[in-house]
Structure formats: structure tokens, C-alpha cells
């Protein structure tokens, strides 16, 4: 595992700062207070990449601030799937590459964002986990992904899911800051923001203490401890029983239900007994299950279940009164679907 120090810290960049912080900054530079509101609008609504673009500012002052960095990435590579999903490789200021995905539909534009460069969780079925881990992202690097997709689509982003590269709860402080910026400054409702985790000791309850109204999703993918350890190595240190107990407490603290993501792997975790085991764990508190048919990657030879197998598993949960739906991933042909993300063109 390689750790590199990012070249810019949040204090070095303007993106990710609140209206109050931006106002304080412009005043410290000898500008009138109202410039803070102008700067905020140009960052979060107009998507400025540099101060020189902000035409409402005096030219002489813009030129004097040429070394001030807004904190935007550059698009290193972009691909479009037949269903309209767009996958982006974004180059950060230190040269590292992350992935983001824009997922359009009739009434919404969803962005799947990364929270880390790579991922240390090493889930057996996930391309990102096969690539190792480099570093956490800063809040502005997370927010930038949303603005980049919004700019490319020329359409307002309505939903953001933290389901890209990385484990969000391993970068909790930056993720919470980014969530607040996306809500307060970009203008996306909290309930349209989703944080997904494979589950980490203590971190779920730490997130709960922030009392956010975001959607919270847990990547479960197994109905018993032995199977979960096979698919998710970190589960060795966090049992299914402990995870479920923390999820129940999360519901009690926040009043928000937990969504469980369950990737269906043919012959591995999609049998009738698995549905029955899963239902046993989920009884008695506010939950919803998203079944995700497996999206293939080259490193492993797991298979996607048949439509009949998917339907049987779903009906097995419904018989136990478990709320369940099937989520077919978008962007499959562009390697942009769930579990497929990796910076494969980072050169």
C-alpha cells in the first residue's frame, strides 16, 4: 500500500469553503464583504475553475491572486456507455487519478463519487479493491467530482452516492464536510445524498452522531459470517452480529432506515437458504434491501445469476416481509457499474 501526501490541503483551496469562510477570505484580501457572495456563486453555481474566470471581480485583483487555487481537477479520460452513463477519470493536483460516474435518467442526474484514491478494503468481487489504496480525498476533491459531472452534462445534479472508489467511513471527517457542502452550498437535499459502507467498527455510530438526514447504505453481500469473511476480508474484525447491532442503533439515533446492498453472486450467496438467513438478520427494524446482480470483472470468475434466480431470491425475502428491490447497475459497458470502478487508464 502506497501513501502519498496530497499537494494541496483544504486550507490552500477555495472550493469546499462555506459562504462565511469565503467572505472572511475576500475581506482578508482587502475586498468588500459582498465579494464573498459573488465568489460563492461562481464556485458552486457557475463552476469556476480559476479566479481569472470570475469576471465580476476587478481585473487587477484577479491577476494579483493568480497563485490562489480553486481546487478543481482535470478530466483525464471520459467514456460514454450506450445507456448514457458517463465515466470520468479525473486527475488531481498531485497527479493521482480517481473515478466518478454520471448516471442520467428521465428525472434525475446521479453522480457516483469516490472518497479515496483506491480502496483498502480488498473486497473479493470488486475491481477497485484489487488496485490497492493510495490516500484519502479532501472535501474539495469530493465536491469537485459533482461539479465536473454537472458541467459536462449541462444539467443540475439531483443525487449523489458515495459508492465510487474507497470506503467513505475510513475518510469520515472529509466525507461529512463534503456532505455539508453539497447540501448547503451546492444545494442538493440531504435525503438525495447516499453514503455506502462495507461496515467498520465504531464508524457507523460515529456517522450517526452527526445526525445527518442522508441515506445510509451498508454493503452486506452475505447472509452469514463465514461467507462474509470470504467476500469481505475486513469482516474478520467485525462480525455480522456486531454490524447488525450497530445498524439497529443507527436507526434509533437518527430515525432513518438502513439500506442493505446485496450483490448476487451465482451459486455463492443467492441460494434459498441465504435469503432465509438474510431475512432473519433484518427482522424488526427499518430496512430496505437492494439486490444488485453481479457486474463482471476480469480478476475473478464470479457469475451473475439468471433472471429466474434473482426473482427467486427476491421472493424469498418478500415471504419474510422484507422490503426489497432489484437494482440493475448502469454503465456496464463502460466498466462504470457497481464493483467495476478502477483507474484503468491512469497512464
JOZIMO-V629480 format. One record per residue. N is the residue number from 1. RES is the residue in three letters. PSI is psi as a letter, one per 30 degrees, with the letter a starting at -180 (none if undefined). BURIAL is # if it has 24 or more other C-alpha atoms within 12 Angstrom, else .. Layout:
((N & RES & PSI & BURIAL) (N & RES & PSI & BURIAL))
This chain:
((1 & UNK & k & .) (2 & UNK & k & .) (3 & UNK & k & .) (4 & UNK & k & .) (5 & UNK & k & .) (6 & UNK & k & .) (7 & UNK & f & .) (8 & UNK & k & #) (9 & UNK & l & .) (10 & UNK & f & #) (11 & UNK & f & .) (12 & UNK & f & .) (13 & UNK & l & #) (14 & UNK & e & #) (15 & UNK & k & #) (16 & UNK & f & #) (17 & UNK & k & #) (18 & UNK & l & #) (19 & UNK & e & #) (20 & UNK & e & .) (21 & UNK & e & #) (22 & UNK & e & #) (23 & UNK & e & #) (24 & UNK & e & .) (25 & UNK & e & #) (26 & UNK & e & #) (27 & UNK & e & .) (28 & UNK & f & .) (29 & UNK & g & .) (30 & UNK & g & .) (31 & UNK & l & .) (32 & UNK & l & .) (33 & UNK & e & .) (34 & UNK & f & .) (35 & UNK & f & #) (36 & UNK & e & #) (37 & UNK & e & #) (38 & UNK & e & #) (39 & UNK & e & #) (40 & UNK & e & #) (41 & UNK & e & #) (42 & UNK & e & #) (43 & UNK & e & #) (44 & UNK & f & #) (45 & UNK & e & #) (46 & UNK & f & .) (47 & UNK & h & #) (48 & UNK & k & #) (49 & UNK & f & #) (50 & UNK & l & #) (51 & UNK & f & #) (52 & UNK & f & #) (53 & UNK & f & .) (54 & UNK & i & #) (55 & UNK & f & .) (56 & UNK & f & .) (57 & UNK & k & #) (58 & UNK & k & .) (59 & UNK & e & .) (60 & UNK & e & .) (61 & UNK & e & .) (62 & UNK & e & .) (63 & UNK & e & .) (64 & UNK & f & .) (65 & UNK & g & #) (66 & UNK & f & .) (67 & UNK & f & .) (68 & UNK & k & #) (69 & UNK & k & #) (70 & UNK & e & #) (71 & UNK & g & #) (72 & UNK & k & #) (73 & UNK & l & #) (74 & UNK & k & #) (75 & UNK & j & #) (76 & UNK & e & #) (77 & UNK & k & #) (78 & UNK & k & #) (79 & UNK & l & #) (80 & UNK & k & #) (81 & UNK & l & .) (82 & UNK & f & .) (83 & UNK & g & .) (84 & UNK & f & .) (85 & UNK & k & #) (86 & UNK & k & #) (87 & UNK & k & #) (88 & UNK & k & #) (89 & UNK & j & #) (90 & UNK & k & #) (91 & UNK & k & #) (92 & UNK & l & #) (93 & UNK & f & #) (94 & UNK & g & .) (95 & UNK & f & .) (96 & UNK & l & #) (97 & UNK & k & #) (98 & UNK & l & #) (99 & UNK & k & #) (100 & UNK & l & #) (101 & UNK & k & #) (102 & UNK & k & #) (103 & UNK & j & #) (104 & UNK & l & #) (105 & UNK & a & .) (106 & UNK & e & .) (107 & UNK & g & .) (108 & UNK & l & .) (109 & UNK & j & #) (110 & UNK & k & #) (111 & UNK & k & #) (112 & UNK & j & #) (113 & UNK & l & #) (114 & UNK & k & #) (115 & UNK & f & #) (116 & UNK & l & #) (117 & UNK & j & #) (118 & UNK & a & #) (119 & UNK & k & #) (120 & UNK & f & #) (121 & UNK & f & #) (122 & UNK & h & #) (123 & UNK & k & #) (124 & UNK & f & #) (125 & UNK & g & #) (126 & UNK & k & #) (127 & UNK & e & #) (128 & UNK & e & #) (129 & UNK & f & #) (130 & UNK & f & #) (131 & UNK & f & #) (132 & UNK & a & #) (133 & UNK & k & #) (134 & UNK & e & #) (135 & UNK & l & #) (136 & UNK & l & #) (137 & UNK & l & #) (138 & UNK & l & #) (139 & UNK & e & #) (140 & UNK & f & #) (141 & UNK & f & #) (142 & UNK & e & #) (143 & UNK & e & #) (144 & UNK & e & #) (145 & UNK & e & #) (146 & UNK & e & #) (147 & UNK & e & #) (148 & UNK & e & #) (149 & UNK & e & #) (150 & UNK & e & #) (151 & UNK & e & #) (152 & UNK & e & #) (153 & UNK & f & #) (154 & UNK & h & .) (155 & UNK & k & #) (156 & UNK & k & #) (157 & UNK & k & #) (158 & UNK & f & #) (159 & UNK & k & #) (160 & UNK & k & #) (161 & UNK & k & #) (162 & UNK & i & #) (163 & UNK & g & #) (164 & UNK & b & #) (165 & UNK & k & #) (166 & UNK & l & #) (167 & UNK & j & #) (168 & UNK & e & #) (169 & UNK & f & #) (170 & UNK & f & #) (171 & UNK & h & #) (172 & UNK & e & #) (173 & UNK & e & .) (174 & UNK & e & #) (175 & UNK & e & #) (176 & UNK & e & #) (177 & UNK & e & #) (178 & UNK & e & #) (179 & UNK & e & #) (180 & UNK & e & #) (181 & UNK & e & #) (182 & UNK & e & #) (183 & UNK & e & #) (184 & UNK & e & .) (185 & UNK & e & #) (186 & UNK & e & #) (187 & UNK & g & #) (188 & UNK & k & #) (189 & UNK & k & .) (190 & UNK & e & #) (191 & UNK & f & .) (192 & UNK & g & #) (193 & UNK & k & #) (194 & UNK & k & #) (195 & UNK & k & #) (196 & UNK & k & #) (197 & UNK & l & #) (198 & UNK & f & #) (199 & UNK & k & #) (200 & UNK & k & #) (201 & UNK & k & #) (202 & UNK & f & .) (203 & UNK & e & #) (204 & UNK & e & #) (205 & UNK & e & #) (206 & UNK & e & #) (207 & UNK & e & #) (208 & UNK & e & #) (209 & UNK & f & .) (210 & UNK & f & .) (211 & UNK & h & .) (212 & UNK & l & #) (213 & UNK & g & #) (214 & UNK & l & #) (215 & UNK & k & #) (216 & UNK & k & #) (217 & UNK & k & #) (218 & UNK & k & #) (219 & UNK & j & #) (220 & UNK & d & #) (221 & UNK & g & #) (222 & UNK & l & #) (223 & UNK & f & #) (224 & UNK & l & #) (225 & UNK & e & #) (226 & UNK & e & .) (227 & UNK & e & #) (228 & UNK & e & #) (229 & UNK & e & #) (230 & UNK & e & .) (231 & UNK & e & #) (232 & UNK & j & #) (233 & UNK & e & #) (234 & UNK & f & #) (235 & UNK & f & #) (236 & UNK & f & .) (237 & UNK & g & .) (238 & UNK & j & #) (239 & UNK & l & #) (240 & UNK & e & #) (241 & UNK & e & #) (242 & UNK & e & .) (243 & UNK & e & #) (244 & UNK & e & #) (245 & UNK & e & #) (246 & UNK & e & #) (247 & UNK & e & #) (248 & UNK & e & #) (249 & UNK & e & #) (250 & UNK & e & #) (251 & UNK & e & #) (252 & UNK & e & .) (253 & UNK & e & .) (254 & UNK & f & #) (255 & UNK & g & .) (256 & UNK & k & #) (257 & UNK & l & #) (258 & UNK & k & #) (259 & UNK & k & #) (260 & UNK & k & #) (261 & UNK & k & #) (262 & UNK & j & #) (263 & UNK & k & #) (264 & UNK & j & #) (265 & UNK & j & #) (266 & UNK & k & #) (267 & UNK & g & .) (268 & UNK & e & #) (269 & UNK & g & #) (270 & UNK & g & #) (271 & UNK & l & #) (272 & UNK & e & #) (273 & UNK & f & .) (274 & UNK & e & #) (275 & UNK & e & #) (276 & UNK & e & #) (277 & UNK & e & #) (278 & UNK & e & #) (279 & UNK & e & #) (280 & UNK & e & .) (281 & UNK & f & #) (282 & UNK & f & #) (283 & UNK & k & .) (284 & UNK & g & .) (285 & UNK & l & #) (286 & UNK & j & #) (287 & UNK & l & #) (288 & UNK & k & #) (289 & UNK & k & #) (290 & UNK & j & #) (291 & UNK & k & #) (292 & UNK & j & #) (293 & UNK & k & #) (294 & UNK & k & #) (295 & UNK & k & #) (296 & UNK & k & #) (297 & UNK & l & #) (298 & UNK & f & .) (299 & UNK & f & .) (300 & UNK & l & .) (301 & UNK & h & .) (302 & UNK & l & .) (303 & UNK & l & .) (304 & UNK & k & #) (305 & UNK & l & #) (306 & UNK & l & .) (307 & UNK & e & .) (308 & UNK & e & .) (309 & UNK & e & #) (310 & UNK & e & #) (311 & UNK & e & #) (312 & UNK & e & #) (313 & UNK & e & #) (314 & UNK & e & #) (315 & UNK & e & #) (316 & UNK & e & #) (317 & UNK & e & #) (318 & UNK & e & .) (319 & UNK & f & .) (320 & UNK & g & .) (321 & UNK & h & .) (322 & UNK & k & #) (323 & UNK & k & #) (324 & UNK & k & #) (325 & UNK & l & #) (326 & UNK & k & #) (327 & UNK & j & .) (328 & UNK & k & .) (329 & UNK & k & #) (330 & UNK & l & #) (331 & UNK & g & #) (332 & UNK & e & #) (333 & UNK & f & .) (334 & UNK & g & #) (335 & UNK & h & #) (336 & UNK & g & #) (337 & UNK & l & #) (338 & UNK & k & #) (339 & UNK & f & #) (340 & UNK & f & #) (341 & UNK & k & #) (342 & UNK & l & #) (343 & UNK & i & #) (344 & UNK & f & #) (345 & UNK & h & .) (346 & UNK & f & .) (347 & UNK & none & .))
